[in-house]
């Protein structure tokens, strides 16, 4: 039996909603405040949460991220009254499953709750984070990505255009492929085109095709992406880079469902589902006049935001293991794991290139690894330099470092060690030379700190970002 938690301070609404859900076969829990809702969740509630935005002890928008963190598998449906529609839409962008206006509860309550209950993991009260594979090819367990997963469930069986937004490298094409593979057009082709990679003079022909003689070099008929994707899905990547003239032509296709090849007279049917992707703020582009407002509203009927990797750090460890094994299979290598220090270094970095950057770093590490365990010395030098620069920037604005695990920024204590590894790597002259072990690099770095501190171990420990006891253990060879 599926469970629903109804959180509303209005007793009448709370009881009416609860009774309606119980009559439909749901097991219902009630709460009148945010504190009561959190207590129910703490006790192991697993199911759908119907959350009113206006609560006496805290705003529902403040409660939503807490619920997403503590019970990421519980879809949250926002309950709104008059004047709170904008707040409800903001909540959708923050990961809510859907929102219900109290004026339409009679029609929409049961269908929406039933749909939400179908997305729960089914691990009742287990406290498990849920499966690491949200959809085929998408590896994640963080609350941020589980919110994306719930949004995806809404889009899968729909035919409306979908816009995927997020920074470069966040995996927008992977999400688009997942929508196609699990949607009603899965048996049709999936065709992707990067609008930023093709000059404007050629993009129109690539999209719609051309007839022989349509322009210089058109020696024969060529089918465009709209034809190649017939019966399936067409992904328009980096749609924000499309020039205004092509935007106008695309808008006409979306409005009429028809197009013609360049230089042709035959009218063809655009039987495709459109998924677009962009790293740009298209609302700002519309305001600036660089992107057509009418096209934007046609393309963004359903919008999904992919968080940057620095916003979903709970997935980094999982992705590290996934990419290590994936690269090892492709390279025919046996990789059993990764050194704890190398893992900690990876988990401490912000990855401005997002998942794609992490994947490339680990592909390099697998190729350069000299044994079954990837170590710091196997990571790309460019990555180590980037980490060093990031740690230096952090030190300028943060408090003086303390020993790892006592409140310092993740990975800060590793910065001197990385610098030493870089210094030694430069001296040894490249990958073909004998590379020092991590213990050798650490020992050399400790010796340099003691020299600069003129033998004062307390000052050397502060310079190294470790406690004096830890320094003594390392000098004695016990750590």
N, C-alpha and C positions, 0 to 999 in steps of 0.2 A: 504494500500500500504506500502511495506517495504521500509525502508530508509537506505542509505549507505552514509557514510562520507569518501571521498577519500582525503588522506593527502599525498601529494608528491610535492617536490619543482620543479620537472621537468614539465614544462607547457604542453609539448606534451603528456607525459605519463598520466598526470592528466586529460587532456581533452579526450584522447582516452578511458581511463578506464571509465570516467564519461558517455560518449556517449554510450558506449557498455552497461552499466548498465541501462541507461535510456531507451534504445531500448528494454531491457528485462522487462521493467515495474517497475523498481526501482525509487524511488525519491532520487535524488543525491544532496549532498552538497559537496563543494570543499574547500580545505585549502592547502596553500603552506608552512606553518610553523607550528611548535608545538603550538605557542601562538594562532594562528588562530583556530587550532583544539580544544584547551581548551576553547576558547570563544564559539565555536559552541556547545560544550558539556554543558557549563555553561548555555546556553540559553534553554536547555532542550532536546537536540538531543537524540533520542532513536533508535538504529538500529545497523547495522554492521559498523565497522570502518576498512578501508583498510589503513594501516599505513606503509609508507616508512621508512626504518631504517636511511637513510641519509638525515637529514633535516638541514637547515642553522642555526637555532637557538638552537637546542638541538638534541642529539642522540635519535633515536626512542626507543632504549632500556631504556633510562631514562624516556621517556614519557609513556611507557607501564604501569609501576606500578601506575603512577598518574591517567591514564585513568581507570585502574582496580578499584582504590579506589573511584573515582568520579562517575563512571557509571559501576558498576560491572555486570550489565545485558547486556552490549553491547559487543558482541564478537569482538575481534581484530584480523584481518588477517594481518600478516606481509608481506610487499612487499620488495623483495630483488633483488639486482643486482649481477653482477659478484663479487665473493670474499667475499660475506657476508652470505654464507650458514651456517657457524658455529655460527655466531651471531643470525641467524634466529632460529637455533635449541636451543640456549640458551633462546631465547624469548619464545619458546614453553614450556620450563621447568618453565618459569616465569608466565605462564598462557595464552599465546596467543592461539587463536583458531586453527590457521593453518598458513602456510607461502606459498607464491607464488613467484616463480622465474620469473622475467620479461621476460625471454626467452620463457616461456611456458604459458604466459598470455592468448593467444588466446584459448587454450584448457581448461585451468583450472579455469579461472576467474569466469565464471557464475556458474558452479557446486559448487565451493567452497563458493561463496557468498550466493547462495540459501540454501546450507546446514547450513551455519552460521545463516542466517535469521530465520531458523526454531527453533533455540534455544533461541531466544529472548523472554522476558517475555510477551510482548504484551501490557505492561502498558505504552503506548506512552506518553512520557513527564510527567509522573505522579510523577517522583521522588521517587517512592516507592522502597523499598529495594528488593522487589520481595517476592515470597513465602518462608516461613520458612522451608517447606518440599521440598527439592530439588528432591529427589526420595523417594519412600516409605521406611521409616525407617531411612532416613538420614536427621537430623534436623540441619539446618544452614542457615545463611544469610550473612556471611562475604564475602568480595571480594575473599579471598583466597579459600574458599570452593565453591564459584560460578565458579571460574576458574576450580576447580576439576570437577564440574558438566558439564562444557562445554567439558572437556576431556572425561568424561564418555559418553556423547552423541555420540562422535565419535566411541567409543568402542562397544556400545550396539548392533548394528546390524551387527557387524563384527564377523568373526569366528577365527581371529588371536589370538595367545596366548597373555595374558595381564600380566604384572608384576606390582604389587602394592607395593610401597616403602614408608617407613615411620617408625617412632619410635614405639616401643611397646605401645599398648594402644590407638593408633590413630583411630582404627576402620577398619582395613584392611579387615577382614572377612565380615564386614557389607557392604563394598563397593563391594567385590566380589559377595556377595549374590544379591546386587542390579543389578550388570551387568548381572547375570544369570536371575533374575526375569523379566528383561525388554528386554532380548535378544531373539534371534531366538530359543534358546534351553530351554525356560522357562517351557515347558511342560515336560521336562526331569528332572532327579534327580539332586540335588546339593549335592556333597559329598566333605567334607573337611578332610584333614589329616595334623597334625602338625608334620613336619619332625624332629623337635627338641625333641619331647616328646617320640619318639619310638627308642629303641636301633637299631644300624645298623644291627645286626643279625636278627632282626624281621622286619625291614622296607621294605626289598625287598618282603617278603611274604605278608605284609600288602598292598603293592602297586599292586602286580601282582597276588596274590593268590598262593595256593599250592595244590598239590595232596597228597593223603594219602601216608605216608611213606617218604615224601620228606626230613624230618629231624626228629630228636627225638621229640616226642610230637605231630607230625602231624598225628592224628588218623583218619582224613577224609579229603575230599576235601573242600577247602575254597575259595570262590571268593574274589579277591582283589578289591581295590578301583577303578581300571580302569574298571573292569567289573560292579561294582555297579553303576558307574556313566555313563554307556553306554547311549548315546543319550542325555546326559546332560553336566554338568560342573564338573570338578575335580579341587578343590583348593588345591595347595601344599603350606601350610603355613610354614614359616621359611625355605625356600628353601636353604638359605645360610648355613644351618647347615648340609646339606646332605653330606655324605662321598663320596670321589672320586669314589669308586667302584660302588655305587648306581647311581652317576651322569652319569657314562658311560652307564649303563643299561637304564636309563631314556632317554639319548640322542638317543640311538638306536630306542626306541619306537617312539620318536618324528620324527625321520628321516623316519622310515619305516611304521609307523602307525600300527604295529603289536607287539604282545608279547606272551609269554608262561608262564603258571603257573610254579612255582618252582616244579621241579620233573616231569613235564608234557611234552608231545610232541605235543599237539594240538596247532595250531597257532590261536590266537584270534585277532580280530580287535579292535584297540583302538579308538572307536568312542566317543571321549570326546573333550570338549574344555578345555584347560589348563589355569587356572589363578593361578599365583604364588604370593607369598608375602614374603617380607624380611625386617628386620630392619637394615641389614648390607649394607655397601658400597661395592656392588658386583664388581665394577670396580677395587677397591683396592684388593679385594679377588682374582680376576683374575690375577692382577699384581703379587700378592704374591704366585700364583700357587695353591691356595686352592680351586678355583672354575674354572671349565673348561670354556675356552673362547668360544668354539663352542656351548656349552650348554647355556651359557649366551645369546648369540645372538639369539638362538632359542626361549628362554623363554621371552626375553625382546623386542619382536617385537613391542609391544605397551606398554609404561610405564606411570604410573600415580604416582605422588608423593603426599602423604597425609601430610599436614602441622601439626606440633605439636600444641597442644592446646595453648601454649604460643605465637604462631605465628598467631593465629586466635582468639584473645581475644574478638572480637566482637560477638562471638557465645556463650560465657560463660553464659551470663544472660539467653539466650534462652534455653541452655542446662540445666541450674539449674531448670527452671520452668518445662521443659519436664521430667527430671528425678525425681523431687519431685512428680509430679502427677503419673508417671509410678510406682514408688515405693509405693505410697499411695494406688493405685488400687490393687497392688499385696498383700499388707499387710492388706487391708481392713480398712485403716485409712482415716480420713477426714483431709486433709492438705489444708488450704486456702492460704497460702503464706509463705514468709520467711522474717524475721526481716531485715530492711535495713542495719544494721551493719553486720549481718551475710552474707548478699549478697555481701556487699562491701569487706568483708574479702575473700570470695570465688573468687571474681573478681580480687583481688590483687595478688593472688598466681600463681606461674609459673606452677604448676601441672606437675612435671617430669613424673608421671605415665599417663599423658594425659587424654583423655576422660574416660577411664576405672577408673582412680583414682577418678575423679569427681563423677562418677556414684556411686562408692562404698561409698564415703563420704556422699552423699545425701541419699543413702539407709540406712546407719547407723542413720543419723539424723531423718529420718522418724520414725524409730523404737523407738528411744529414746525421741522423742518429747513428751512433757507433755501437749500440747494443739494444737490448729489448726494452730499455727504459729511457724515455726522453728526459734530458736534463736541461738546465739553464743554458749550457754551452751549445745545445743543439738549436736554440731559437735564433731567428735571423738577427744579425747585427743591427739592421735598421729598426727592428722592433725594440731591441734593448736600448738603443739610443732614444727612441720615442718615449719609452718608459722613464728613462733618466730625466729627460726634459720635463715630462709631466710631473715627476716627483719634485724637481727643483722648483717648478711653479707653485706646487702645493706647499713646500716648505716656506716660501716667501710670505704666504698668507696664513699658514697654520701656526699652532703653538709648537714649541720645541718638541722633538720626538721623544716618545717614551717607549718602553719595551713593548714589543708586539703582544697584542692581546689585552692591553690595559687602556684602550681608548684611542690609540693613534689611527691615522688614516691607513686603510688596508694597503699593505705593500710598501709603506714608507720606509720601514727598516731594511727593506731589500735594496733600496736605491744605491747605497754605498757599495753593496755587493755587486750590483749590476755594473756600476762604474768601474769597479776593479776588474770584472770579467771583460769589459770592453777594452780597458787599458792593456790587459795581458793579451787579448785577442789581436790587438794591433801590433804588439811587439813580436808575437810568434809568427806573424806574416801570412796568415791565411789558413784555409781549412785543411790544406795538405800537411801542415806542420803538426807536431805533437801539441795537443791542446791540454792546458792544465785542468786538473780535477777541481770540483767545487771546493773541496777541503783545502786545496793548495791556494786557491784564490782567496778564500776566507782567511787563512792563516797569514797571507801576505798583507791583507787589508788590516787585520788586527795589529800586525807589526808596524804598519805605517801610522796607525792611530796612536799607538804607544810612543812612537818616535815624536810625533807632533805634540803629544801631551807631556813630553819630557819625562816619560816613565810614570806619570800620575795615572793610576788605574781608574780612579773614580772619574777623572776628566775624560779619559779614553773611552770609558763605557758610555758617557753622555754623548760623545762624538759619534759613537757607533749606534746609538739608539737602543742600547740594551742595558740591563741592570748590571751592577758590579758583580753580583753572584754569578750571573751568566758568563761574564767575561772571565772570571776565575775558572769556571768549569771548562771553558774553551781553551784557556791557556794550559790547563791540566790534561787536556785531551779527552775529557769525558763527554763533550758535546760538540 
